[in-house]
Amino acid sequence: MNVRRLIPTTALAGAVTLGLVTLSACGGTSASGNEDGKLDVVASFYPMQYLAEEIGGDHVSVTTLTKPGVEPHDLELKPRQIGELGEADYILYLKGIQPAVDDAVKQAGVKSTVDAGTLTELEKHGTATEGHSHEGESPEEHEAHGAEEAHDAHGEEEAGADPHIWLDPVKYAEVAKGVGASLEKADPDNAAAYQKNTDALVKKLEALDAKFGQGLRNTSTKTFITTHSAFGYLAERYGLDQEGISGVDPESEPSPARIKQLQDTAKKDDVTTVFFETLASDRTAKTLARDTGLKTDVLDPLEGITERSRGTDYIEVMEANLTALQKALGAK
């Protein structure tokens, strides 16, 4: 994860205090005291916002900490935002994506706080270089690749389980069910509405899963290259092989050995496309594509919706991702 611009813990604690004091002085109210009677929900970033809005419907007022166009891993929280956390009736976040949010949520101490990662099973996906043969390499190449794999393995160990659960419609549906149940508990007067909305969303996600399964069943290749290794769950679900350029940090620079590996993989596995995303630099992806004679396209990790997104919500952008994968993989 990119933590270069995150708020230090000591500064964060002070900001929490300032934010809470400021909102208390302004007379902030809880959901029970709101004029509109809605549950005040704070979501950490878009995938959590989408769940809260779809399931909460007319009975919630959702605020997101990560505004459109902001790379979630780089989020810096302002005192006002941290204050909103303390005043919320319900917080929905995903631990491990945004360390600044993780710290702020802990400080806020809101009773109805839900970590989406606890609502499904998290997995550790293999490193970007895992499983590649070194047969035929010179001693120098073998040593370079070995060092690269050791570095990637260390990064994977530090990163822990892969948090990108929303890119697998099946896991996202599991999370949706958990969110619905938690909203029912937080606001029992509207439990029936939350249950109805949860059921409707799960059906949408089941239909999306069926589209992916059918659309990616028969392809010329199973391998795709992407700047950001966010698609491990999606790849595993539909029998694909993800090759990430930069690992979990979309802004980290790959080593020359890693670039050489990707070039070799592209030739061996008939890769046609290098994918990049809308919220991070596409420079490395385009350079790799140019040097290898490949095309480029967008595979959106859905960390935020902007005017550049290929759709207006989660379902539409995921369907655009499916279309891009079908084209790149040679779907039949």
MILUMRO-59068 format. One record per residue (C-alpha): residue number from 1; residue in one letter; x negated, z negated, y. Coordinates in steps of 0.2 Angstrom, whole numbers. Layout:
! MILUMRO-59068
+------+------+-------+-------+-------+
: resi : resn :     u :     w :     v :
+------+------+-------+-------+-------+
:  NUM :    A :     X :     Z :     Y :
...
+------+------+-------+-------+-------+
***
This chain:
! MILUMRO-59068
+------+------+-------+-------+-------+
: resi : resn :     u :     w :     v :
+------+------+-------+-------+-------+
:    1 :    M :     0 :     0 :     0 :
:    2 :    N :    -6 :     3 :    18 :
:    3 :    V :    -9 :   -14 :    26 :
:    4 :    R :   -20 :    -9 :    40 :
:    5 :    R :    -7 :   -12 :    53 :
:    6 :    L :     2 :   -27 :    46 :
:    7 :    I :     5 :   -43 :    56 :
:    8 :    P :    -6 :   -57 :    52 :
:    9 :    T :     2 :   -72 :    43 :
:   10 :    T :    -1 :   -84 :    58 :
:   11 :    A :     5 :   -72 :    70 :
:   12 :    L :    21 :   -69 :    60 :
:   13 :    A :    25 :   -87 :    58 :
:   14 :    G :    24 :   -89 :    77 :
:   15 :    A :    35 :   -73 :    79 :
:   16 :    V :    48 :   -80 :    67 :
:   17 :    T :    49 :   -96 :    77 :
:   18 :    L :    50 :   -87 :    93 :
:   19 :    G :    64 :   -75 :    86 :
:   20 :    L :    74 :   -89 :    79 :
:   21 :    V :    73 :   -99 :    95 :
:   22 :    T :    78 :   -84 :   106 :
:   23 :    L :    93 :   -80 :    95 :
:   24 :    S :    99 :   -98 :    94 :
:   25 :    A :    98 :   -99 :   113 :
:   26 :    C :   109 :   -83 :   115 :
:   27 :    G :   122 :   -91 :   104 :
:   28 :    G :   121 :   -80 :    88 :
:   29 :    T :   135 :   -82 :    76 :
:   30 :    S :   136 :   -80 :    57 :
:   31 :    A :   149 :   -69 :    48 :
:   32 :    S :   162 :   -82 :    48 :
:   33 :    G :   161 :   -83 :    67 :
:   34 :    N :   160 :   -64 :    70 :
:   35 :    E :   175 :   -57 :    80 :
:   36 :    D :   176 :   -43 :    68 :
:   37 :    G :   174 :   -54 :    53 :
:   38 :    K :   161 :   -43 :    45 :
:   39 :    L :   146 :   -50 :    34 :
:   40 :    D :   130 :   -48 :    44 :
:   41 :    V :   118 :   -39 :    32 :
:   42 :    V :    99 :   -35 :    36 :
:   43 :    A :    91 :   -22 :    25 :
:   44 :    S :    72 :   -19 :    24 :
:   45 :    F :    72 :     0 :    24 :
:   46 :    Y :    83 :    15 :    20 :
:   47 :    P :    85 :    13 :     1 :
:   48 :    M :    92 :    -4 :     3 :
:   49 :    Q :   102 :     1 :    19 :
:   50 :    Y :   111 :    14 :     9 :
:   51 :    L :   116 :     2 :    -5 :
:   52 :    A :   122 :   -11 :     8 :
:   53 :    E :   132 :     2 :    17 :
:   54 :    E :   139 :    10 :     2 :
:   55 :    I :   144 :    -6 :    -7 :
:   56 :    G :   148 :   -16 :     8 :
:   57 :    G :   159 :    -3 :    16 :
:   58 :    D :   170 :    -9 :    30 :
:   59 :    H :   167 :   -27 :    26 :
:   60 :    V :   148 :   -27 :    32 :
:   61 :    S :   138 :   -24 :    47 :
:   62 :    V :   121 :   -17 :    42 :
:   63 :    T :   105 :   -18 :    52 :
:   64 :    T :    89 :   -10 :    45 :
:   65 :    L :    72 :   -16 :    49 :
:   66 :    T :    64 :     1 :    47 :
:   67 :    K :    70 :    14 :    60 :
:   68 :    P :    71 :    32 :    55 :
:   69 :    G :    54 :    41 :    56 :
:   70 :    V :    44 :    25 :    53 :
:   71 :    E :    33 :    24 :    38 :
:   72 :    P :    39 :     9 :    29 :
:   73 :    H :    22 :     3 :    23 :
:   74 :    D :    16 :     3 :    41 :
:   75 :    L :    31 :    -7 :    48 :
:   76 :    E :    27 :   -20 :    61 :
:   77 :    L :    40 :   -32 :    64 :
:   78 :    K :    45 :   -37 :    82 :
:   79 :    P :    51 :   -55 :    86 :
:   80 :    R :    69 :   -49 :    88 :
:   81 :    Q :    69 :   -41 :    71 :
:   82 :    I :    62 :   -57 :    63 :
:   83 :    G :    75 :   -67 :    72 :
:   84 :    E :    89 :   -55 :    65 :
:   85 :    L :    83 :   -60 :    48 :
:   86 :    G :    85 :   -79 :    52 :
:   87 :    E :   103 :   -75 :    58 :
:   88 :    A :   108 :   -64 :    44 :
:   89 :    D :   122 :   -69 :    32 :
:   90 :    Y :   114 :   -58 :    18 :
:   91 :    I :    96 :   -50 :    17 :
:   92 :    L :    93 :   -36 :     5 :
:   93 :    Y :    74 :   -31 :     3 :
:   94 :    L :    62 :   -24 :   -10 :
:   95 :    K :    47 :   -35 :   -13 :
:   96 :    G :    30 :   -26 :   -14 :
:   97 :    I :    34 :   -12 :    -2 :
:   98 :    Q :    32 :   -20 :    15 :
:   99 :    P :    21 :   -35 :    15 :
:  100 :    A :    26 :   -39 :    33 :
:  101 :    V :    44 :   -40 :    27 :
:  102 :    D :    40 :   -50 :    12 :
:  103 :    D :    32 :   -64 :    23 :
:  104 :    A :    46 :   -63 :    36 :
:  105 :    V :    60 :   -65 :    23 :
:  106 :    K :    51 :   -80 :    16 :
:  107 :    Q :    50 :   -88 :    33 :
:  108 :    A :    69 :   -84 :    37 :
:  109 :    G :    75 :   -95 :    22 :
:  110 :    V :    93 :   -86 :    22 :
:  111 :    K :   103 :   -92 :     6 :
:  112 :    S :   110 :   -75 :     2 :
:  113 :    T :    93 :   -66 :     0 :
:  114 :    V :    91 :   -53 :   -13 :
:  115 :    D :    75 :   -45 :   -19 :
:  116 :    A :    81 :   -28 :   -27 :
:  117 :    G :    66 :   -28 :   -38 :
:  118 :    T :    73 :   -43 :   -48 :
:  119 :    L :    89 :   -33 :   -52 :
:  120 :    T :    80 :   -21 :   -64 :
:  121 :    E :    65 :   -20 :   -74 :
:  122 :    L :    49 :   -15 :   -65 :
:  123 :    E :    35 :    -6 :   -74 :
:  124 :    K :    17 :    -2 :   -72 :
:  125 :    H :    14 :    16 :   -72 :
:  126 :    G :    -2 :    24 :   -77 :
:  127 :    T :   -15 :    28 :   -64 :
:  128 :    A :   -17 :    45 :   -58 :
:  129 :    T :   -32 :    49 :   -69 :
:  130 :    E :   -26 :    41 :   -85 :
:  131 :    G :   -26 :    52 :  -101 :
:  132 :    H :   -37 :    66 :   -95 :
:  133 :    S :   -51 :    72 :  -106 :
:  134 :    H :   -69 :    73 :  -100 :
:  135 :    E :   -74 :    85 :  -114 :
:  136 :    G :   -86 :    98 :  -108 :
:  137 :    E :   -91 :    89 :   -92 :
:  138 :    S :  -109 :    87 :   -87 :
:  139 :    P :  -116 :    69 :   -87 :
:  140 :    E :  -115 :    69 :   -68 :
:  141 :    E :   -97 :    74 :   -68 :
:  142 :    H :   -93 :    62 :   -82 :
:  143 :    E :  -100 :    48 :   -72 :
:  144 :    A :   -91 :    53 :   -56 :
:  145 :    H :   -74 :    54 :   -65 :
:  146 :    G :   -78 :    38 :   -74 :
:  147 :    A :   -81 :    29 :   -57 :
:  148 :    E :   -65 :    37 :   -50 :
:  149 :    E :   -55 :    30 :   -65 :
:  150 :    A :   -62 :    13 :   -63 :
:  151 :    H :   -57 :    13 :   -45 :
:  152 :    D :   -40 :    19 :   -48 :
:  153 :    A :   -37 :     6 :   -62 :
:  154 :    H :   -43 :    -7 :   -50 :
:  155 :    G :   -30 :    -1 :   -37 :
:  156 :    E :   -16 :    -1 :   -50 :
:  157 :    E :   -21 :   -19 :   -55 :
:  158 :    E :   -20 :   -25 :   -37 :
:  159 :    A :    -4 :   -15 :   -34 :
:  160 :    G :     5 :   -23 :   -49 :
:  161 :    A :    22 :   -16 :   -54 :
:  162 :    D :    28 :     0 :   -47 :
:  163 :    P :    41 :    -4 :   -34 :
:  164 :    H :    48 :    14 :   -31 :
:  165 :    I :    64 :    10 :   -42 :
:  166 :    W :    76 :    20 :   -31 :
:  167 :    L :    69 :    36 :   -36 :
:  168 :    D :    76 :    34 :   -53 :
:  169 :    P :    95 :    36 :   -52 :
:  170 :    V :    97 :    25 :   -68 :
:  171 :    K :    87 :    11 :   -61 :
:  172 :    Y :    95 :    12 :   -44 :
:  173 :    A :   112 :    11 :   -52 :
:  174 :    E :   106 :    -5 :   -61 :
:  175 :    V :   101 :   -12 :   -44 :
:  176 :    A :   118 :    -6 :   -36 :
:  177 :    K :   127 :   -17 :   -49 :
:  178 :    G :   116 :   -32 :   -45 :
:  179 :    V :   119 :   -30 :   -26 :
:  180 :    G :   138 :   -28 :   -28 :
:  181 :    A :   138 :   -44 :   -38 :
:  182 :    S :   128 :   -53 :   -25 :
:  183 :    L :   139 :   -47 :   -11 :
:  184 :    E :   154 :   -53 :   -21 :
:  185 :    K :   146 :   -71 :   -22 :
:  186 :    A :   141 :   -71 :    -3 :
:  187 :    D :   158 :   -65 :     2 :
:  188 :    P :   171 :   -69 :   -11 :
:  189 :    D :   186 :   -65 :     0 :
:  190 :    N :   181 :   -47 :    -1 :
:  191 :    A :   175 :   -47 :   -19 :
:  192 :    A :   188 :   -34 :   -25 :
:  193 :    A :   182 :   -21 :   -12 :
:  194 :    Y :   164 :   -24 :   -16 :
:  195 :    Q :   167 :   -21 :   -35 :
:  196 :    K :   177 :    -5 :   -31 :
:  197 :    N :   163 :     2 :   -20 :
:  198 :    T :   150 :    -3 :   -33 :
:  199 :    D :   159 :     7 :   -46 :
:  200 :    A :   161 :    22 :   -35 :
:  201 :    L :   142 :    22 :   -31 :
:  202 :    V :   137 :    20 :   -49 :
:  203 :    K :   148 :    35 :   -54 :
:  204 :    K :   139 :    45 :   -41 :
:  205 :    L :   122 :    39 :   -47 :
:  206 :    E :   127 :    43 :   -65 :
:  207 :    A :   132 :    61 :   -60 :
:  208 :    L :   115 :    63 :   -51 :
:  209 :    D :   106 :    57 :   -67 :
:  210 :    A :   115 :    70 :   -77 :
:  211 :    K :   111 :    84 :   -64 :
:  212 :    F :    92 :    79 :   -66 :
:  213 :    G :    93 :    78 :   -84 :
:  214 :    Q :   101 :    95 :   -86 :
:  215 :    G :    91 :   103 :   -72 :
:  216 :    L :    74 :    98 :   -79 :
:  217 :    R :    77 :    99 :   -97 :
:  218 :    N :    69 :   116 :  -100 :
:  219 :    T :    54 :   120 :   -88 :
:  220 :    S :    38 :   131 :   -89 :
:  221 :    T :    27 :   116 :   -85 :
:  222 :    K :    30 :    97 :   -84 :
:  223 :    T :    16 :    93 :   -72 :
:  224 :    F :    18 :    91 :   -53 :
:  225 :    I :     6 :    86 :   -40 :
:  226 :    T :    11 :    75 :   -25 :
:  227 :    T :     2 :    66 :   -11 :
:  228 :    H :    11 :    50 :   -14 :
:  229 :    S :    12 :    42 :   -32 :
:  230 :    A :    30 :    37 :   -29 :
:  231 :    F :    38 :    47 :   -43 :
:  232 :    G :    32 :    37 :   -58 :
:  233 :    Y :    50 :    31 :   -63 :
:  234 :    L :    57 :    48 :   -60 :
:  235 :    A :    44 :    57 :   -70 :
:  236 :    E :    46 :    45 :   -84 :
:  237 :    R :    65 :    46 :   -84 :
:  238 :    Y :    65 :    65 :   -86 :
:  239 :    G :    49 :    68 :   -96 :
:  240 :    L :    38 :    74 :   -82 :
:  241 :    D :    19 :    71 :   -78 :
:  242 :    Q :    16 :    65 :   -60 :
:  243 :    E :    -2 :    68 :   -53 :
:  244 :    G :    -4 :    59 :   -37 :
:  245 :    I :   -17 :    64 :   -24 :
:  246 :    S :   -19 :    47 :   -15 :
:  247 :    G :   -10 :    34 :   -27 :
:  248 :    V :     2 :    22 :   -20 :
:  249 :    D :    -5 :    23 :    -2 :
:  250 :    P :     1 :    39 :     6 :
:  251 :    E :   -13 :    39 :    19 :
:  252 :    S :   -28 :    35 :     8 :
:  253 :    E :   -41 :    49 :     5 :
:  254 :    P :   -45 :    55 :   -12 :
:  255 :    S :   -63 :    56 :   -18 :
:  256 :    P :   -71 :    73 :   -22 :
:  257 :    A :   -70 :    69 :   -40 :
:  258 :    R :   -51 :    67 :   -39 :
:  259 :    I :   -49 :    83 :   -30 :
:  260 :    K :   -59 :    92 :   -44 :
:  261 :    Q :   -48 :    84 :   -57 :
:  262 :    L :   -33 :    90 :   -49 :
:  263 :    Q :   -39 :   107 :   -47 :
:  264 :    D :   -43 :   107 :   -66 :
:  265 :    T :   -26 :   100 :   -70 :
:  266 :    A :   -18 :   113 :   -60 :
:  267 :    K :   -26 :   127 :   -70 :
:  268 :    K :   -24 :   119 :   -87 :
:  269 :    D :    -5 :   114 :   -84 :
:  270 :    D :     0 :   130 :   -74 :
:  271 :    V :     5 :   119 :   -59 :
:  272 :    T :    12 :   130 :   -45 :
:  273 :    T :    15 :   118 :   -31 :
:  274 :    V :     7 :   103 :   -22 :
:  275 :    F :    21 :    92 :   -14 :
:  276 :    F :    20 :    82 :     2 :
:  277 :    E :    32 :    71 :    11 :
:  278 :    T :    40 :    70 :    28 :
:  279 :    L :    34 :    53 :    34 :
:  280 :    A :    15 :    55 :    30 :
:  281 :    S :     1 :    68 :    34 :
:  282 :    D :     2 :    84 :    24 :
:  283 :    R :   -16 :    88 :    28 :
:  284 :    T :   -24 :    84 :    11 :
:  285 :    A :   -10 :    92 :     1 :
:  286 :    K :   -11 :   108 :    11 :
:  287 :    T :   -30 :   108 :     9 :
:  288 :    L :   -29 :   106 :   -10 :
:  289 :    A :   -16 :   119 :   -11 :
:  290 :    R :   -26 :   132 :    -1 :
:  291 :    D :   -42 :   128 :   -11 :
:  292 :    T :   -33 :   130 :   -27 :
:  293 :    G :   -21 :   145 :   -23 :
:  294 :    L :    -5 :   134 :   -24 :
:  295 :    K :    10 :   133 :   -14 :
:  296 :    T :    16 :   118 :    -5 :
:  297 :    D :    34 :   110 :    -4 :
:  298 :    V :    42 :    94 :     1 :
:  299 :    L :    46 :    80 :   -12 :
:  300 :    D :    54 :    67 :    -2 :
:  301 :    P :    51 :    49 :    -8 :
:  302 :    L :    67 :    44 :     2 :
:  303 :    E :    59 :    30 :    12 :
:  304 :    G :    69 :    35 :    27 :
:  305 :    I :    81 :    49 :    33 :
:  306 :    T :    76 :    59 :    49 :
:  307 :    E :    81 :    76 :    56 :
:  308 :    R :    67 :    83 :    45 :
:  309 :    S :    75 :    77 :    29 :
:  310 :    R :    84 :    89 :    18 :
:  311 :    G :   100 :    80 :    18 :
:  312 :    T :   109 :    66 :    27 :
:  313 :    D :   109 :    53 :    14 :
:  314 :    Y :   102 :    48 :    -3 :
:  315 :    I :   112 :    59 :   -14 :
:  316 :    E :   109 :    75 :    -4 :
:  317 :    V :    90 :    72 :    -2 :
:  318 :    M :    89 :    68 :   -21 :
:  319 :    E :    98 :    84 :   -25 :
:  320 :    A :    86 :    93 :   -13 :
:  321 :    N :    71 :    85 :   -23 :
:  322 :    L :    79 :    92 :   -39 :
:  323 :    T :    80 :   109 :   -32 :
:  324 :    A :    61 :   108 :   -27 :
:  325 :    L :    56 :   102 :   -44 :
:  326 :    Q :    66 :   115 :   -53 :
:  327 :    K :    57 :   129 :   -42 :
:  328 :    A :    40 :   121 :   -44 :
:  329 :    L :    41 :   118 :   -63 :
:  330 :    G :    49 :   135 :   -67 :
:  331 :    A :    66 :   128 :   -73 :
:  332 :    K :    75 :   140 :   -86 :
+------+------+-------+-------+-------+
***
